[in-house]
Amino acid sequence: MIRSLSTLPLALVMTACVSVLPPPDVPEGLYRFGAMPAEHSVQSTVLVREPDASRLFGGRAIASEDSTGALRLVRGVEWTDSATRMMQLALLDSLGGEGARAAVSAESGAQADYELSWRLSDFTLAGTNGRCSLEATLVDARTRAVVAQANVSTSASASGSDNPSRAGALIEAGRACVREVGDFVAEKAVPDTDLSGS
């Protein structure tokens, strides 16, 4: 009886602490890239890895750079999945093909002629502009030799200054990045590519 009475004040204090915690922020809108059309037909099997990125650029949050260069999270908007995963899936969509000539995800475990590694260095807003910058590297899967590299940088303007419009601009910038990487892969991932890059 004495033990149960002594635990009662502790339980009441813990209940009071829980009740004063702020509720978690629930985003007003979740955004995604959406399906990309198959704009390229690859001539080899290409393994597409998920891009490398910092947590700020590659996660579900959307960040904006202010006039001082500081990055802040945009409240009320998030991605439905990590930005890097959405980019990987969008590129797989855009690289058409079948059989031994197809783009496959790294998770598939498939054997490939080429591997695409890419690093996302910027995927942020600047005011009403969406920005995407990345470096793509195509590697011969058998020899591990670098076949080609490309630097891609795109931007898109929002139709308004509200956060949903700004998120839309970032989506357009990201999709434009994916299209340019698709162009790069379709051009360079061909049979008998000269590994010297010349």
C-alpha positions in Angstrom: 0.0 0.0 0.0 2.8 2.4 0.9 4.8 1.5 -2.2 1.7 2.2 -4.5 1.1 5.5 -2.8 4.7 6.6 -3.3 4.5 5.9 -7.0 1.3 7.9 -7.5 3.0 11.4 -7.4 5.6 10.2 -9.9 3.0 9.0 -12.3 1.1 12.3 -12.0 4.3 14.3 -12.7 5.1 12.1 -15.8 1.6 12.6 -17.1 1.9 16.3 -16.7 5.2 16.3 -18.7 3.7 14.4 -21.6 0.8 16.8 -21.8 2.9 19.9 -22.3 5.0 18.5 -25.2 4.2 20.2 -28.5 2.4 18.1 -31.0 4.6 16.9 -33.9 4.5 19.0 -37.0 2.3 17.5 -39.7 3.1 18.6 -43.2 0.3 20.4 -45.1 1.4 18.8 -48.3 3.4 15.8 -49.4 5.1 16.0 -52.8 6.6 13.5 -55.3 8.3 13.5 -58.7 5.6 11.4 -60.3 6.2 9.0 -63.2 8.7 10.0 -65.9 8.1 9.0 -69.5 10.6 6.5 -71.1 12.5 9.1 -73.1 15.6 6.9 -73.8 16.2 3.4 -74.9 19.5 2.1 -73.5 21.7 -0.2 -75.5 23.2 -2.1 -72.5 22.2 -3.2 -69.1 22.8 -0.3 -66.7 22.7 -0.6 -62.9 21.3 2.6 -61.4 22.3 3.3 -57.8 20.5 5.7 -55.5 22.3 9.0 -55.5 24.6 10.0 -52.6 23.6 13.2 -50.9 23.7 14.9 -47.5 20.7 14.3 -45.2 19.5 17.8 -45.9 19.4 17.4 -49.7 18.6 13.7 -49.9 15.9 13.2 -47.2 12.2 14.0 -47.1 12.6 17.6 -45.9 12.7 20.6 -48.3 15.3 23.2 -47.6 15.6 26.8 -48.7 18.6 29.1 -48.8 18.1 32.7 -47.6 20.0 35.8 -48.7 22.7 35.2 -46.1 23.4 31.7 -47.3 21.7 30.0 -44.4 19.6 26.9 -45.1 16.3 26.6 -43.4 13.6 23.8 -43.6 10.5 24.9 -45.5 7.5 24.4 -43.1 4.4 22.5 -44.2 5.9 20.7 -47.2 7.8 17.4 -47.5 8.6 14.7 -50.0 6.6 11.4 -49.9 9.9 9.5 -49.9 13.6 10.5 -49.8 14.6 12.8 -52.6 17.4 10.5 -53.6 15.1 7.5 -53.9 12.6 9.5 -56.0 15.4 10.5 -58.3 16.6 6.9 -58.7 13.0 5.7 -59.6 12.5 8.6 -62.0 15.7 7.8 -63.8 14.7 4.1 -64.1 11.4 5.3 -65.5 13.1 7.5 -68.1 15.5 4.8 -69.3 13.5 2.4 -71.3 14.6 -1.0 -72.7 14.1 -4.7 -72.2 15.9 -7.9 -71.7 19.7 -7.4 -71.9 19.2 -3.8 -72.7 17.6 -2.2 -69.7 18.2 0.0 -66.7 17.9 -1.9 -63.4 18.0 -0.8 -59.8 21.1 -1.7 -57.6 18.7 -3.6 -55.3 17.8 -6.0 -58.1 21.1 -7.8 -57.8 21.2 -8.1 -61.6 24.5 -8.3 -63.6 25.1 -5.2 -65.6 27.4 -3.9 -68.3 27.6 -0.4 -66.7 26.9 1.1 -63.3 25.8 4.7 -62.7 26.9 6.4 -59.5 25.8 10.0 -58.9 26.2 12.5 -56.1 23.6 15.2 -55.4 25.4 18.3 -54.3 22.4 20.7 -54.2 18.6 20.3 -54.2 17.2 23.4 -52.5 15.1 26.4 -53.0 16.4 30.0 -53.4 13.5 32.2 -53.0 11.0 31.1 -55.7 13.7 29.2 -57.7 14.3 25.4 -57.4 17.9 24.3 -57.9 19.4 20.9 -58.6 23.1 20.1 -59.1 24.8 16.7 -59.3 27.7 14.8 -60.6 27.2 11.5 -62.5 29.8 8.8 -63.1 29.4 5.9 -65.4 31.6 2.9 -64.7 32.3 -0.3 -66.7 30.9 -3.0 -64.4 33.5 -5.5 -65.3 36.7 -3.5 -65.2 35.5 -0.8 -62.8 37.1 1.8 -65.2 35.4 5.2 -65.4 33.7 5.5 -68.8 32.5 9.1 -68.5 31.5 11.8 -66.0 29.0 14.7 -66.2 28.1 17.7 -64.1 24.4 18.6 -64.3 22.9 21.8 -63.0 19.2 22.8 -63.5 16.8 25.3 -62.1 13.1 26.2 -62.4 11.0 29.1 -61.3 7.8 28.8 -59.1 4.5 30.1 -60.4 4.0 31.8 -57.0 5.6 32.6 -53.7 3.6 30.1 -51.6 5.3 27.0 -50.4 3.3 24.5 -52.6 4.3 26.5 -55.7 7.9 26.6 -54.5 7.9 22.8 -54.0 6.6 22.5 -57.6 9.6 24.5 -58.8 11.9 22.1 -57.0 10.1 19.1 -58.5 10.7 20.6 -62.0 14.3 21.2 -61.3 14.8 17.7 -60.1 13.0 16.2 -63.1 15.2 18.3 -65.4 18.3 16.9 -63.6 17.0 13.4 -64.1 16.4 14.0 -67.9 19.9 15.3 -68.4 21.4 12.3 -66.5 19.2 10.1 -68.8 20.7 11.8 -71.9 24.2 11.2 -70.5 23.5 7.5 -69.8 21.9 6.8 -73.1 24.8 8.4 -74.9 27.7 6.8 -73.0 26.4 3.4 -71.9 26.8 1.8 -75.3 28.6 -1.5 -76.3 32.4 -1.3 -76.9 32.7 2.2 -75.4 36.2 3.5 -75.5 37.2 3.4 -71.9 39.8 6.2 -72.4 36.9 8.6 -72.7 38.3 10.0 -75.9 
